[in-house]
C-alpha cells in the first residue's frame, strides 16, 4: 500500500516542480505592457493556485496514516470457488 502513496507523492512533487518552472518562465518575461500585463498576472495567479493545491494534497498524503485501498467484498468469497 505504501508504494501507491509514494507514487502519488512523487507525481505531485513532479507537478509542483513543473508549475514552479512555469512561474519562473512567466515572471522572467518581465513586466509586460497592457493588455498583456493583465494576462501575465492571471497566468501567474493560476499557476500559483495550482502549486498551492498540489502542495496541500501532498501534505495530506504525508499526514495520512491509513489504508488507501480496501479489498473488494465482491471478490473475497466468489473467487475462491473458481
DRENFI-302619 format. One record per residue: x, y, z of N, C-alpha, C, O in turn. Coordinates in steps of 0.02 Angstrom, whole numbers, padded with zeros to 5 digits, always signed. Each point is the difference from the previous one (the first is absolute). Example, Ala and Ser with C-alpha at 12.3 -4.5 7.8 and 13.67 -1.06 7.14 Angstrom:
+00660-00284+00390-00045+00059+00000+00045+00060+00000+00052-00001+00033 -00070+00054-00069+00042+00059+00003-00039+00055+00037+00025+00055+00008 
This chain:
+00040-00060+00000-00040+00060+00000+00043+00063+00000-00020+00051-00029 +00077-00054+00061+00042+00059+00002+00026+00020-00068+00013+00059-00013 -00006-00107-00032+00027+00017-00067-00048+00045-00038+00022+00044-00037 -00088-00055+00044-00049+00043-00033+00004+00070+00028+00000+00049-00038 +00003-00043+00103+00005+00065+00032+00064+00035-00022+00000+00059-00015 +00055-00096+00014+00064+00027-00021-00003+00024-00072+00027+00053-00017 -00060-00092-00027-00008+00019-00070-00038+00066-00006+00020+00044-00038 -00075-00038+00074-00039+00062-00002+00041+00059+00025-00004+00055-00028 +00043-00066+00081+00042+00054+00027+00053+00021-00052+00013+00059-00008 +00016-00107-00026+00050+00015-00050-00030+00039-00059+00030+00047-00026 -00090-00068+00005-00033+00036-00055-00016+00072+00020+00012+00046-00038 -00038-00037+00098-00016+00068+00023+00063+00042+00004+00000+00059-00019 +00054-00088+00044+00063+00037+00005+00025+00020-00070+00025+00056-00009 -00031-00101-00038+00020+00015-00069-00042+00057-00029+00026+00046-00031 -00092-00050+00041-00045+00051-00026+00013+00068+00033-00004+00052-00033 +00020-00052+00097+00017+00062+00035+00062+00031-00031+00002+00061-00012 +00048-00102-00001+00062+00026-00031-00014+00029-00069+00026+00052-00018 -00068-00086-00022-00017+00024-00066-00037+00067+00003+00012+00044-00041 -00058-00039+00088-00038+00063+00008+00046+00057+00022-00007+00057-00023 +00055-00072+00066+00047+00051+00022+00043+00024-00059+00015+00059-00005 +00004-00105-00038+00038+00019-00060-00041+00046-00045+00027+00048-00028 -00091-00062+00022-00043+00043-00040-00007+00069+00031-00001+00051-00036 -00003-00047+00102-00004+00064+00034+00064+00040-00014-00004+00060-00014 +00061-00092+00019+00064+00034-00013+00005+00023-00072+00026+00054-00015 -00052-00095-00030+00002+00018-00071-00045+00061-00014+00021+00047-00035 -00081-00047+00064-00045+00057-00010+00027+00063+00033-00002+00054-00029 +00028-00062+00090+00028+00058+00035+00063+00025-00035+00015+00060+00002 +00021-00104-00035+00061+00018-00035-00011+00043-00062+00046+00029-00027 -00108-00024+00006-00016+00043-00057+00004+00074+00019+00000+00043-00044 +00002-00030+00108-00001+00069+00022-00071+00026+00001-00047-00037-00015 +00039+00100+00032-00067+00029+00002-00021+00019-00071+00030+00043-00032 -00082-00076+00008-00025+00012-00067-00045+00062-00001-00027+00020+00051 +00020+00009-00109-00043+00058-00008-00072-00023-00009-00013-00057-00020 -00034+00103+00035-00071-00015-00009-00013-00016-00073+00032+00030-00043 -00076-00075+00028-00044-00039+00043+00032-00065+00023-00033-00039+00036 +00095+00026-00055+00034-00063+00017+00016-00006+00074+00005-00056+00025 +00004+00111+00009+00017-00001+00071-00056-00034+00040+00013-00040+00045 -00075+00056-00062-00057-00031+00034-00001-00075-00011-00013-00038+00047 +00026+00016-00108+00003-00072-00014+00058-00033+00037-00007-00055+00027 +00064+00089-00025+00058-00027+00035-00015-00010+00074+00018-00052+00029 -00051+00101+00002-00017-00006+00071-00051-00056+00012+00003-00036+00050 -00050+00028-00097-00049-00054+00006+00034-00068-00006-00017-00046+00037 +00064+00040-00083+00037-00063-00007+00040-00016+00063+00001-00057+00023 +00033+00108+00003+00039-00011+00062-00046-00022+00057+00016-00047+00037 -00072+00081-00030-00047-00017+00054-00026-00071-00009-00005-00038+00049 -00010+00019-00110-00025-00068-00014+00052-00053+00019-00016-00049+00033 +00078+00060-00054+00053-00050+00015+00016-00001+00075+00014-00054+00027 -00017+00110+00006+00011+00001+00073-00056-00035+00037+00012-00034+00050 -00073+00040-00074-00056-00036+00030+00007-00075-00010-00015-00039+00045 +00039+00019-00103+00012-00072-00013+00054-00026+00047-00008-00054+00028 +00062+00091-00020+00053-00020+00045-00027-00008+00071+00017-00048+00035 -00059+00095-00014-00029-00004+00067-00045-00062+00007+00003-00034+00051 -00043+00020-00101-00044-00059+00002+00041-00064+00003-00014-00044+00041 +00064+00039-00084+00043-00060+00000+00037-00007+00067+00007-00056+00026 +00016+00111+00002+00036-00002+00064-00045-00023+00056+00021-00038+00044 -00083+00061-00044-00048-00023+00051-00014-00074-00007-00005-00036+00050 -00002+00013-00111-00012-00072-00012+00060-00041+00023-00008-00053+00029 +00068+00078-00043+00060-00035+00021+00005-00003+00076+00019-00051+00029 -00036+00106+00004+00001+00001+00073-00052-00048+00029+00013-00033+00050 -00071+00029-00082-00051-00047+00023+00025-00072-00006-00010-00040+00046 +00042+00024-00102+00028-00068-00007+00055-00013+00050+00005-00056+00026 +00037+00106-00012+00054-00009+00049-00028-00014+00070+00031-00037+00038 -00088+00065-00023-00029-00008+00067-00049-00058+00005-00022-00017+00055 +00006-00015-00110-00049-00055+00000+00030-00063+00030+00056-00019-00016 -00093-00013+00061+00025-00058+00035-00045-00062-00006-00002-00040+00046 -00033+00033-00100-00045-00057-00007+00009-00036-00066+00045+00016-00039 -00090-00064+00026+00000-00035-00064-00026+00046-00054-00049+00036+00011 +00080-00038-00068-00024+00039-00057-00052-00040-00038-00050+00027-00022 +00062-00092+00014-00045-00043-00037-00024-00055+00047+00038-00025+00041 -00100+00006-00048-00029-00054+00039-00018-00057-00046-00020+00011-00057 +00027-00073+00080-00018-00057-00042-00074+00001-00017-00042+00022+00040 +00026-00044-00100-00069-00002-00022-00037-00057+00034+00026-00056+00004 -00085+00070+00022-00041-00052+00031-00025-00049-00052-00011-00059+00014 +00000+00083-00075-00026-00043-00053+00049-00055-00018-00022-00055-00016 +00085+00068+00017+00048-00051-00021+00024-00043+00057+00033-00051-00012 -00047+00068+00074+00027-00037+00057-00027-00071+00005+00038-00045+00018 -00101+00034-00032-00027-00067+00008-00014-00036-00065+00005-00061-00002 -00022+00096-00050-00020-00030-00062+00060-00030-00039-00008-00051-00032 +00065+00081+00035+00058-00024-00037+00028-00065+00027+00033-00036-00036 -00046+00021+00099+00026-00062+00030-00032-00062-00030+00031-00053-00002 -00093+00060-00022-00035-00058-00028+00023-00016-00071-00013-00056-00023 +00045+00102-00011+00021-00011-00069+00059-00044+00000+00026-00016-00053 
